Amino acid sequence: MQSNMGDVTAEEIKHLKSLLKRYNSRYIGERTEVIQEIDAMGERFTDILIAFLQRETSKYYRRKRLAKGILVTGFSTMVFLTIWVILTKHYMVFTGYGAFGSLAGVTGLLAPSQSYLSAVNILAQREDKRLVGFLAEALATNRMAGYPNALKIAMAEVLIRVLPQLTRADGSYLNPQQRNALYSLLKSGERNKETALLVAIMDGLTHLEDVGAIPALEALQKRPANTPNELAIREKAQLSLTPLYLCRERLETAQTLLRPSSQHVFTNELLRPAMDVKQEQENLQLLRASSKEGE
């Protein structure tokens, strides 16, 4: 399945946002019309949806970095002022500390847009390999906090069905952040209640030959197992590690073979030591003398 995301236009993104807005309509008829229009667009809709999600994700991480910078600066300033007040005994400054309460509002920068939430809702109804990374990322981050559990369950069910279908050739469908999201789900997943999801994630990562998953799998393997589900997860982690260890070994061997030798051979290196200038002049004089004698 080839993607043509590179030629998605601004007009197509604008139209998608309009569809997503109408998708949330409280009128069943309008929502049905949107679904029919999406179906009529076929694979092109998936291309546009992926381009939109990539933009939304990029905006989210920019806002996240901004929020982190504001919070770090705000708390650092508060700590500095507290130390200064204690040292100088200007306790009246404490009355102005209420201003720092506004820092709590910074978390609003991390709230997802309504368009993004609508897009995720559609994702949960489409079983497409190219979309599993966005589903994993949505589940693993705080962007879905407070959203209906029914949607999260639907997203997990899609991952359970699609992740085991991945192959090594599908590696380009998941970027590093989305792979990290899968690692995070492995680490934080409830082994007794989310067994099927964790197994599907391990299957997907193994089929992708993702050696980056090794630390998360090793952590699962080492965790105590007291219930049948926990034992099943630990056994699955062990089975997944075996091919990934072999894959890592192949990669390391290939890198070793490609690494340049420590002994460099230069093309201008002479096969015998070069003579100094004085010795070369003496040899030339001997050659001239022998040539005169021959005459």
N, C-alpha and C positions, 0 to 999 in steps of 0.2 A: 504494500500500500504506500504509494508515494504522496508526499505532501507538497503543496504549492503555496506555503505560507508566505514565501518571499514576495509574491505579487499581490498580497491582500492590500486593498486600497483603503484610504481613510473613509470613503463613502460606504464601503462594506462594513467597516467597524461601526460607523454611525448607524447604519441600518440594523446591525446586530443589537446595539444598545436599545433601539426602538422595540425590537422583538422581545428583548429581555424585560423591558418595562411592561409591555402588554402581557407577557407571560405571567406576571404577578397579578393580573386583573382579577377582581372578585367575581367577574362574569364568566361563567363556564364557556359560553359561546365564543368569547374573544380569545380565551386561552386555547380553545380547540382550534381556532383559526391559525393561531401562532404555531401550534404543533404541526398542523398540515403544511404550513409554509416552510417550516424547518425540514420536514420530510421531503418536500419537493426540491429543496436545495441540494439534497444528497450529500456527497463527500465534500462539496464546497463549503457547506455549513461547518463541518469539522475543521477545515483549514482556517476559516475566519474565527471560529471559537478558540482555537489554539493561539492564534495571533493575539486575540483579545486577552486571553488568560496570561500570556507572556507579558503583556504590557501592564496588566493589573498586578501581577506578581512583582515586576520590577518596581512599580510605584510603591507597593507595600514595603519592600525592603529598604527603599529610600526613606520612607516615613519612619520605619523602625530605627534606622540609624539616626535620623533627626531626633526622634523621641529619646533615644538613649543619650545623645549628646546633651539635650536639654536637661534631662534628669541628672546626669552626672555633674553638669555645671551647677545646677540648682542646689543639689545636696552638698557639693563641695563648698559652695558659697555659704550655706547654712552652717556647716561645720566650722568654717573659718570665722564667721561672725560669732558663733557660740564661744569659741576659744578667746576671741578678742574681748567679748563682753565679760567673760570670767576674769581675764587678766586686768582689764581696765575698770571693772565694776560699773559699767554703764548699763545697768539692768533695765533701764527704760526701753532699750532697743528690743527687748523681748516682745514688747507690745506689737511690734511690726512683723512678727514672725507669721502672722496669719496669711501674709502674702504668699508664703511658700506652699500654702494649701492649694494654690492654683496649679501646682505641679501635677496634681492628680488628674487634671484635665488633659494632660499630655497623652494619656493612654487612649484618648479619643482618636489620635493619629493612627492607631493600630486597628481601628474598627473597619471592617470590610465594607465596600460600597454595596448598594442594593443590587447593582448590575452583576457584581461578582457573585453574590449569594444566589442570584437567579441562574447564573452560568453553572455554578456548582450543582444546583438542583437538576439542571439538564444533564450534567456529567453523570449523575447518579443513575441516569436512564439509558446511557449509551455504553455499550460494551466495545470499546475501541482501544487497541493497544497504545495508541498515541496519547490517550487521555489518562492512563493509569498514574502517571507521574503527578499530574495536577490533583488527582483524587487523593493520592498519598500525602501530598504536601498540605492539602486542605485539612485532612484528618489530623496530621501531626502538629500543626501550628495552632495558635490560640485564635485564629481567625474564625473558627467555627464555634467558639465558646458561646453558649446561650442559644445556639440554633437547635431546632427540634431533633430529638434523638432518632426519630424515624428517618430523617434524611441521612444522618451519620450511619445508621444501620444499612440503608440502601447503598451508600457509598462503599461500605465495607463489603457488602455482598458482591458488588461489581468487581472489586479487587480480588475477592476470593475466586471468582470465576475466570478473570482475565490474566492475573499474574502468572499462574502455572502455564499459560499458553506462550509466554515470552520465550524467545530464543536469543542466542548470541547476536544474531543479525539485527535484533531490535534494540540494541544498546543505545542508539542515538535518540531514542524516544524519551529517555530519562536523563536530565541534566544532573550535575553534582548535588544541587540542593534537593532535588527530588529523591535521589538515592539516599541522601542523609535523612530525609523524612522516613524512608523505609527502615533505615537503621534505628531511628528513634522509636518507631512503632514496635520494633522487635524488643527494644530495651524497656519500653513502658507498658507494653501490652499485658493484659491480665491472662496468664497462662491457662487458668481454669475456665474462664468465660469467653476468651477470644482465641481459642485453640485453632479453629479453622482459618482465621485471618493470619495468624502467625505462621502456620504451616504454608499457606499460600505465598506469603512474603518470602519465606525461605526457599520455596520452589522457584519463584521468580528470580531471585538473586542468584541462585545456583545455575539456572538456565542461562542467565546473562553472563555467567562466569565473572561475577563482580567480587574481586578479591578484597575490595574495600569493606565488605560485609563480615570479614573474618573476625575482627574484634567483637562485634555484637554477637556473633554466633558462639564464639568462645565464652563470652559472658553468660549466654543462655545455657551452655553446656555445663558450666561450673555451678549454676544455681541449684540449691537443694530441691529435690523432687520427691513429694510425698503422696501425690494423688495420681491416678491414671493419666489425666491430661498433662500434668507436669512431667511425668515420665515420658509421655509421647513427644512432648516438645523437646526434651533433652535428647532423646534418641534421634529425632529429626535433625537437630542441630549437629549432632555427631555425623550423621549421614551426609549432611550438606557440606561439612568442613572438608571431608575427604577429597572430593573433586576440586574444591577451591584451593586446597593446599597444593595439589598437583598443578593447577593452573598458575598459581603464584610461582612455583618452582620453574615452570616453563618460561614465564616472563623474566624471572631473574637470570636464567641461563641465557636467554636471548640478549638481555642487556649486557651480560658479561662478554658474549661473543662480539657484540658491536663496540665494546669499549676499546679505545686505541691502546696499543702496547706501550709499556713504559720506556722501551728502548726505541727511540726515534731514529729512523734512517733518512738522511737528507740526500736529495738527488745530486747535490753538488759536492758530496763527500768523496775524497780521492781514495783510490784503492791502495796507494802507498803514501808514506809521509812526504810532505813537500819539503824540498831542500831550501836552505836559507839563501839569501841573495849572493853572498860571498862564494859559496860552493858552486852556485850556478854559473857565476862569472868565470871561475877557474875551469869548469868543464868546457865552457865556450872557447877559452884560450887554447886548451888542449886540442879541441877539434880544429881550430884554425891552423895550429902548428902542424898537425898531421896532414891537413890538406895541402900545405905548402910543400912538405917533404914529398908528397905524392907527385907534385908537379916536377 
